[in-house]
Amino acid sequence: MRDLAMIFSALADPTRLEMLALLLRHRELCVCDFVGALCISQSKASRHLRYMWNARLLEDRRDGLWVHYRIHPELDSERRTILKAVERVMGKRDLGELDGKLQAWLERKGCGPGCSAATPARKPARAQARARA
């Protein structure tokens, strides 16, 4: 029962539900993507994501300084059933505003529309040098 309570506790927060909705729709996102899309601090985003990671709902991947999160690919049957139910409920909600905030953030970050790249697009070194000059 304690394990089940931990899962539901992880889902009992509006910010974590928004994060989960984004992950269900965009597969993998960087902590900075949640910061930019949800207008929350990095520490708050990391704390919420870690809460869901501790409930074994998410998996993380490090890439240098960046930490990316996604739905854990090897969920047990209870977690899979719960997340499918959450996904079904989320599918009935209008998440256009949330998706719009993420897309606006990705564009500011340097990604084009539809991008869910974890790191900003970088200009070649020569272009960066010209921009500074």
C-alpha positions as CSV (number, residue, x, y, z in Angstrom):
1,M,0.0,0.0,0.0
2,R,2.9,2.4,0.8
3,D,4.1,2.1,-2.9
4,L,0.6,2.9,-4.2
5,A,0.3,5.9,-1.9
6,M,3.7,7.1,-3.2
7,I,2.4,7.0,-6.8
8,F,-0.8,8.8,-6.0
9,S,1.1,11.4,-3.9
10,A,3.4,12.0,-6.8
11,L,0.4,12.8,-9.0
12,A,-1.4,14.9,-6.4
13,D,0.2,18.2,-7.4
14,P,-0.9,20.5,-10.3
15,T,2.6,21.3,-11.3
16,R,3.6,17.6,-11.4
17,L,0.4,16.9,-13.5
18,E,1.4,19.6,-16.0
19,M,4.9,18.1,-16.2
20,L,3.5,14.6,-16.7
21,A,1.1,15.9,-19.4
22,L,4.1,17.5,-21.2
23,L,6.1,14.3,-21.0
24,L,3.1,12.1,-22.2
25,R,2.9,14.4,-25.3
26,H,6.6,15.1,-25.9
27,R,8.4,11.9,-24.7
28,E,11.5,13.5,-23.3
29,L,12.2,17.0,-22.0
30,C,15.1,18.7,-20.2
31,V,14.6,20.3,-16.8
32,C,15.2,23.7,-18.5
33,D,12.2,23.0,-20.7
34,F,9.9,22.7,-17.7
35,V,11.5,25.9,-16.2
36,G,10.8,27.8,-19.4
37,A,7.3,26.4,-20.1
38,L,5.9,26.5,-16.6
39,C,7.7,29.6,-15.4
40,I,9.1,28.0,-12.3
41,S,12.5,27.9,-10.8
42,Q,15.1,25.3,-11.7
43,S,15.1,24.0,-8.1
44,K,11.3,23.7,-8.0
45,A,11.3,21.9,-11.4
46,S,14.0,19.5,-10.3
47,R,12.3,18.8,-7.0
48,H,8.9,18.0,-8.7
49,L,10.6,15.8,-11.3
50,R,12.6,14.0,-8.6
51,Y,9.4,13.3,-6.7
52,M,8.0,11.5,-9.7
53,W,11.4,9.8,-10.3
54,N,11.3,8.5,-6.7
55,A,7.8,7.1,-7.3
56,R,9.4,5.2,-10.3
57,L,7.2,7.0,-12.8
58,L,10.1,8.8,-14.6
59,E,13.6,7.9,-15.8
60,D,16.4,10.5,-16.1
61,R,19.3,10.8,-18.5
62,R,22.2,13.1,-18.0
63,D,23.9,14.9,-20.9
64,G,26.7,17.0,-19.6
65,L,25.0,19.6,-17.4
66,W,21.6,18.8,-18.8
67,V,19.2,16.4,-17.2
68,H,16.4,15.0,-19.3
69,Y,13.3,13.2,-18.1
70,R,10.9,10.8,-19.7
71,I,8.2,8.3,-18.6
72,H,10.0,5.2,-17.3
73,P,10.0,2.7,-20.2
74,E,9.8,-0.3,-17.8
75,L,6.8,0.5,-15.6
76,D,5.2,-2.2,-13.6
77,S,1.6,-3.1,-14.3
78,E,0.2,-0.8,-11.5
79,R,2.1,2.2,-12.8
80,R,1.3,1.5,-16.4
81,T,-2.4,1.2,-15.6
82,I,-2.4,4.5,-13.6
83,L,-0.4,6.4,-16.3
84,K,-2.7,5.1,-19.0
85,A,-5.7,6.4,-17.0
86,V,-4.0,9.7,-16.5
87,E,-3.1,9.9,-20.2
88,R,-6.8,9.2,-21.1
89,V,-8.0,11.9,-18.8
90,M,-5.4,14.4,-20.1
91,G,-6.4,13.5,-23.6
92,K,-9.8,14.9,-22.9
93,R,-8.5,18.2,-21.6
94,D,-7.5,21.2,-23.7
95,L,-3.7,21.3,-23.3
96,G,-3.2,23.9,-26.1
97,E,-2.1,26.6,-23.7
98,L,0.4,24.3,-22.0
99,D,1.7,23.1,-25.4
100,G,1.9,26.7,-26.6
101,K,4.0,27.7,-23.6
102,L,6.4,24.8,-24.3
103,Q,6.6,25.7,-28.0
104,A,7.2,29.4,-27.2
105,W,10.0,28.4,-24.8
106,L,11.6,26.0,-27.3
107,E,11.6,28.8,-29.9
108,R,13.2,31.2,-27.4
109,K,15.7,28.5,-26.5
110,G,16.7,28.2,-30.1
111,C,14.7,25.3,-31.3
112,G,12.3,25.6,-34.2
113,P,8.6,24.7,-34.1
114,G,8.1,21.0,-33.2
115,C,11.5,20.8,-31.6
116,S,11.9,19.0,-28.4
117,A,15.7,18.9,-28.4
118,A,17.1,19.0,-25.0
119,T,19.8,21.5,-25.7
120,P,19.5,24.8,-27.5
121,A,20.5,25.0,-31.2
122,R,24.0,26.5,-31.3
123,K,25.4,28.8,-33.9
124,P,28.7,27.8,-35.5
125,A,31.7,29.3,-33.6
126,R,32.3,31.7,-36.5
127,A,28.8,33.0,-36.4
128,Q,29.1,33.5,-32.6
129,A,32.3,35.4,-33.0
130,R,30.7,37.7,-35.7
131,A,27.7,38.3,-33.4
132,R,30.0,39.4,-30.6
133,A,32.0,41.8,-32.9
